[in-house]
Amino acid sequence: MNIDQQQPVTQLDRSSKVPLYHQLYEILRGKIIDGQWPKGAMIPPESELCSTYQVSQITARQALDNLVGDGLIYRQRGRGSFVAQPTIETSLIRIVSFTEDMHSRGYDPRSKVIFSGLLPADPPIAKKLQVEPGEELAQLNRLRFADGQPLSIEKASLVHRYCIGVLDGDFESNSLRAVLLSQHGLKLIRAQQRIRALAASGEMAKLLSIEPGAPLLGIERVSFSQNNVPLEFLQIFYRADLYVLQVELRG
């Protein structure tokens, strides 16, 4: 399966402004996603990671803690850490990219940019991003495909002064989250999200190859950087006939 994503990170770049623990996390995560470490495989212990990648025990532990938090590995007392079975509900409990989400569902993702440019923030979006109306936003709208079929429309509005020039990249091939981290040192660490049902407008229906008025699943998300500052307001409109959100509830 050809997955539209950046080449995986394979070694640490000590000159990068991206923290070493996150670089190590990306390396280990890549081994899991690519299948080098299959479900149930034992992850090298912290001491081995420290020796292999020449990092401190704190760095290795933080990278492993992030993998645990993502649900990619689990720990067993006295035995070590192991690759977990991927679960679809992770899309509701952590911030995931479209490619990650589709990959977990077994689809081949693709993106088409339908708008990219700088726009002034209108009052509703300015309020969500805690900026003044008229603040310059970097706007990136994409049509998302799964196995060649249009699945969703995604509209990302970012506070441009935090990530000057962010729209210069190729976002039909690259992840916006990855560019924010690698080029601007910004990581989305938490989000506030709302989900609601709505009807497709004529323009949306044409892009998604559905009838006007067809049901959509709408998601609005405000994502915060590691500085606890609102960075991105994201709107996603999914075809309700193709996309289902699932989550496990426990009593």
C-alpha positions in Angstrom: 0.0 0.0 0.0 1.4 3.4 -0.9 0.8 5.9 1.9 1.2 9.6 1.1 3.5 10.7 3.9 7.0 12.0 4.6 10.0 9.7 4.7 10.3 8.3 8.2 13.0 9.7 10.6 15.8 7.2 11.0 18.4 9.1 13.0 18.8 12.0 15.5 19.7 15.5 14.3 21.4 17.1 17.2 21.5 20.5 15.3 17.7 20.5 15.0 15.5 22.6 17.3 13.1 19.6 17.6 13.8 18.1 21.1 15.8 14.8 21.1 13.0 12.9 22.9 10.5 13.8 20.2 13.0 12.8 17.5 13.6 9.5 19.2 9.8 9.0 19.6 9.4 9.5 15.8 12.1 6.9 15.1 10.6 4.3 17.4 7.0 5.2 16.2 8.2 4.7 12.6 9.4 1.2 13.3 6.0 0.3 14.7 4.0 2.0 11.9 6.2 0.4 9.2 5.8 -3.0 10.7 9.5 -3.5 11.7 8.2 -4.1 15.2 5.0 -6.1 14.8 2.2 -6.4 17.4 3.5 -8.1 20.5 7.1 -7.4 19.8 9.3 -6.3 22.7 10.7 -2.8 22.6 14.4 -2.4 23.4 14.8 -1.4 27.1 15.8 2.2 28.0 19.4 1.2 28.6 19.7 -0.2 25.1 18.0 2.9 23.6 20.4 5.1 25.5 23.4 3.2 24.1 22.1 2.9 20.5 21.1 6.6 20.1 23.5 8.2 22.6 20.8 9.8 24.7 20.1 10.2 28.4 17.8 7.8 30.3 15.4 10.7 30.7 15.2 11.3 27.0 14.6 7.6 26.3 12.0 7.3 29.0 10.1 10.4 27.7 10.0 8.9 24.2 8.6 5.7 25.5 6.1 7.5 27.7 4.8 9.3 24.5 4.4 5.9 22.8 2.5 4.6 25.7 0.3 7.8 25.7 -0.4 7.2 22.0 -1.5 3.6 22.7 1.3 2.3 20.5 3.0 0.3 23.2 2.2 -1.0 26.7 4.3 -1.8 29.7 4.4 -5.0 31.7 6.0 -4.8 35.2 9.1 -6.9 35.3 9.0 -7.8 31.6 9.3 -4.6 29.5 7.5 -2.7 26.8 5.6 -4.3 24.0 3.9 -3.1 20.7 0.2 -2.8 21.2 -2.7 -3.7 18.9 -3.7 -0.6 17.0 -7.2 0.7 17.9 -9.4 2.9 15.8 -10.6 4.9 18.9 -7.2 6.6 19.2 -8.5 9.2 16.7 -10.8 10.4 19.5 -8.3 10.5 22.3 -5.3 12.1 20.7 -4.5 14.6 17.9 -3.9 12.5 14.8 -3.2 13.5 11.2 -5.5 12.5 8.3 -2.9 10.1 7.0 -2.5 8.4 10.4 -6.3 8.1 10.8 -6.8 6.6 7.3 -3.8 4.3 7.7 -5.3 2.9 11.0 -8.5 2.2 9.1 -6.7 0.5 6.2 -7.3 3.2 3.5 -4.8 4.8 1.1 -5.0 8.6 1.8 -4.5 11.4 -0.7 -4.9 15.2 -0.5 -5.7 18.0 -2.9 -5.1 21.7 -1.9 -8.2 23.7 -2.9 -7.1 27.0 -1.2 -3.9 28.3 0.3 -3.4 31.9 1.3 -3.4 34.6 4.0 -6.8 35.9 5.2 -7.9 38.3 8.0 -9.6 36.5 11.0 -13.3 37.0 11.1 -14.7 37.7 14.6 -15.9 34.1 15.4 -12.6 32.5 14.4 -10.6 35.3 16.1 -12.5 34.6 19.4 -11.6 30.9 19.1 -8.0 31.6 18.5 -7.9 34.4 21.1 -6.7 37.0 18.7 -8.1 40.3 17.5 -10.5 40.4 14.5 -8.5 41.0 11.4 -5.4 39.2 12.6 -3.6 37.6 9.7 -4.3 33.9 9.5 -2.7 31.3 7.2 -5.6 29.4 5.6 -5.1 26.0 4.1 -8.1 24.1 2.7 -7.8 20.6 1.4 -10.0 17.9 -0.1 -9.1 14.6 1.4 -9.4 11.2 -0.4 -9.5 7.6 0.9 -8.7 4.9 -1.7 -9.4 7.6 -4.4 -12.8 8.5 -3.1 -13.5 12.0 -1.8 -14.1 11.7 2.0 -13.8 15.1 3.6 -13.0 18.8 3.3 -10.5 20.2 5.8 -10.1 23.9 6.5 -7.1 24.9 8.7 -6.7 28.4 10.0 -3.4 29.2 11.8 -2.2 32.3 13.6 0.4 33.3 11.0 2.7 35.3 13.3 3.6 32.1 15.1 4.5 30.3 11.9 5.6 32.8 9.3 5.8 31.3 5.8 4.1 28.0 6.8 2.1 27.9 3.6 5.3 27.7 1.4 5.3 23.9 1.7 3.7 21.2 -0.5 0.7 20.2 1.4 -0.5 17.6 -1.1 2.5 15.5 -0.1 3.4 16.7 3.4 1.8 16.8 6.7 0.9 20.3 8.2 1.6 19.0 11.7 5.0 17.7 10.6 5.9 21.0 9.0 4.8 23.0 12.0 7.1 20.9 14.2 10.2 20.5 11.9 10.3 24.1 10.5 8.7 26.2 13.3 9.3 24.1 16.4 5.5 24.0 17.2 3.8 20.9 18.4 0.1 20.5 18.9 -0.2 19.0 22.3 -3.9 19.4 23.2 -7.2 20.4 21.5 -10.8 21.3 22.2 -13.2 19.6 19.8 -16.9 19.8 18.9 -18.8 17.4 16.7 -22.1 18.0 15.1 -24.3 16.9 12.2 -25.0 19.3 9.2 -26.2 19.2 5.6 -23.8 19.6 2.6 -23.9 23.0 0.8 -23.9 22.9 -3.0 -20.2 23.7 -3.1 -19.3 21.0 -0.6 -21.6 18.5 -2.3 -19.8 19.1 -5.6 -16.3 18.6 -4.1 -17.4 15.4 -2.2 -19.4 13.9 -5.1 -22.6 13.8 -3.1 -26.1 15.4 -3.4 -26.7 18.9 -1.9 -28.2 18.5 1.5 -26.6 15.1 2.1 -25.6 14.5 5.7 -22.1 15.5 6.9 -20.2 14.9 10.1 -18.7 18.3 11.1 -15.8 18.6 13.5 -14.5 21.9 14.9 -11.2 21.8 16.7 -9.0 24.4 18.4 -5.5 23.1 18.9 -2.9 24.5 21.3 0.9 24.5 21.0 3.3 23.4 23.6 3.2 27.0 24.8 -0.5 26.5 25.6 -1.4 29.1 23.0 -4.2 28.5 20.5 -2.5 28.0 17.2 -5.0 26.3 14.8 -8.7 26.3 14.2 -9.6 23.3 12.2 -12.9 22.5 10.5 -13.5 19.1 9.0 -16.5 18.0 7.0 -16.8 14.2 6.6 -19.2 12.4 4.3 -21.5 10.7 6.8 -22.1 7.7 4.5 -18.4 6.9 4.5 -17.0 8.0 7.9 -17.9 6.7 11.4 -16.4 7.8 14.7 -15.9 5.0 17.1 -14.9 5.0 20.7 -14.9 2.4 23.5 -16.9 3.3 26.6 -16.2 1.5 29.9 -18.4 1.4 33.0 
